Amino acid sequence: MNRKTRKKNWKNLKGLAEERWNRLTGRELDRIEGNYDRFISKLQEKYGMSRLEAERELDESRAALQPEAGLMT
């Protein structure tokens, strides 16, 4: 997947994240920059989730945006 497509996909997920996880600020999402591990860590920090819970929620959100694949690196 090329960089342009990855960037577009991140924008879509970022929009969804702003709605679903409103404790995350725009600045925090900008710092995540589509990085899966950073996103998981931030969900754990802000919502007190276990890593498994955070991964499950994020994966479900990513799947909701399908058929676009490879939303995060």
C-alpha beads as a LAMMPS data file, in Angstrom:
LAMMPS data file: protein, C-alpha beads

73 atoms
72 bonds

1 atom types
1 bond types

-500.0 500.0 xlo xhi
-500.0 500.0 ylo yhi
-500.0 500.0 zlo zhi

Masses

1 110.0

Atoms # bond

1 1 1 0.000 0.000 0.000
2 1 1 1.388 3.361 -0.887
3 1 1 1.890 6.258 1.467
4 1 1 -0.962 8.329 0.005
5 1 1 -3.483 5.527 0.562
6 1 1 -2.217 4.902 4.093
7 1 1 -2.571 8.604 4.897
8 1 1 -6.157 8.670 3.567
9 1 1 -7.033 5.572 5.592
10 1 1 -5.586 7.136 8.748
11 1 1 -7.756 10.220 8.219
12 1 1 -10.836 7.985 8.058
13 1 1 -9.889 6.111 11.225
14 1 1 -8.961 9.344 12.974
15 1 1 -12.442 10.718 12.269
16 1 1 -14.003 7.580 13.684
17 1 1 -11.687 7.731 16.707
18 1 1 -12.730 11.310 17.451
19 1 1 -16.341 10.127 17.682
20 1 1 -15.809 6.813 19.447
21 1 1 -13.050 7.758 21.890
22 1 1 -13.783 11.379 22.697
23 1 1 -11.292 11.455 25.585
24 1 1 -8.515 11.437 22.984
25 1 1 -7.636 14.948 21.888
26 1 1 -6.913 15.961 18.331
27 1 1 -3.345 16.605 19.339
28 1 1 -2.997 13.094 20.761
29 1 1 -4.417 11.590 17.582
30 1 1 -1.983 13.675 15.534
31 1 1 0.883 12.232 17.576
32 1 1 -0.391 8.695 17.049
33 1 1 -0.056 9.244 13.272
34 1 1 -1.588 5.871 12.454
35 1 1 0.828 3.882 14.640
36 1 1 -1.023 0.874 16.042
37 1 1 1.063 0.494 19.208
38 1 1 0.830 4.199 20.055
39 1 1 -2.927 4.063 19.580
40 1 1 -3.270 1.017 21.846
41 1 1 -1.128 2.669 24.522
42 1 1 -3.195 5.835 24.417
43 1 1 -6.467 3.876 24.726
44 1 1 -5.042 2.052 27.728
45 1 1 -3.958 5.316 29.323
46 1 1 -7.158 7.285 28.727
47 1 1 -9.729 4.531 29.234
48 1 1 -8.032 2.147 31.668
49 1 1 -8.352 -0.749 29.239
50 1 1 -6.168 -3.809 29.210
51 1 1 -4.030 -4.195 26.112
52 1 1 -6.316 -6.960 24.868
53 1 1 -9.440 -4.812 25.312
54 1 1 -7.820 -1.882 23.505
55 1 1 -6.669 -4.101 20.646
56 1 1 -10.131 -5.613 20.312
57 1 1 -11.846 -2.213 20.200
58 1 1 -9.368 -0.779 17.739
59 1 1 -9.523 -3.844 15.493
60 1 1 -13.333 -3.680 15.470
61 1 1 -13.196 -0.030 14.468
62 1 1 -10.685 -0.738 11.732
63 1 1 -12.868 -3.557 10.416
64 1 1 -15.858 -1.205 10.289
65 1 1 -13.947 0.895 7.782
66 1 1 -13.344 -2.044 5.440
67 1 1 -12.954 -2.784 2.559
68 1 1 -10.001 -0.442 3.057
69 1 1 -7.143 -2.483 4.462
70 1 1 -3.904 -1.626 6.193
71 1 1 -5.184 1.367 8.099
72 1 1 -2.291 1.380 10.498
73 1 1 1.305 0.278 10.521

Bonds

1 1 1 2
2 1 2 3
3 1 3 4
4 1 4 5
5 1 5 6
6 1 6 7
7 1 7 8
8 1 8 9
9 1 9 10
10 1 10 11
11 1 11 12
12 1 12 13
13 1 13 14
14 1 14 15
15 1 15 16
16 1 16 17
17 1 17 18
18 1 18 19
19 1 19 20
20 1 20 21
21 1 21 22
22 1 22 23
23 1 23 24
24 1 24 25
25 1 25 26
26 1 26 27
27 1 27 28
28 1 28 29
29 1 29 30
30 1 30 31
31 1 31 32
32 1 32 33
33 1 33 34
34 1 34 35
35 1 35 36
36 1 36 37
37 1 37 38
38 1 38 39
39 1 39 40
40 1 40 41
41 1 41 42
42 1 42 43
43 1 43 44
44 1 44 45
45 1 45 46
46 1 46 47
47 1 47 48
48 1 48 49
49 1 49 50
50 1 50 51
51 1 51 52
52 1 52 53
53 1 53 54
54 1 54 55
55 1 55 56
56 1 56 57
57 1 57 58
58 1 58 59
59 1 59 60
60 1 60 61
61 1 61 62
62 1 62 63
63 1 63 64
64 1 64 65
65 1 65 66
66 1 66 67
67 1 67 68
68 1 68 69
69 1 69 70
70 1 70 71
71 1 71 72
72 1 72 73
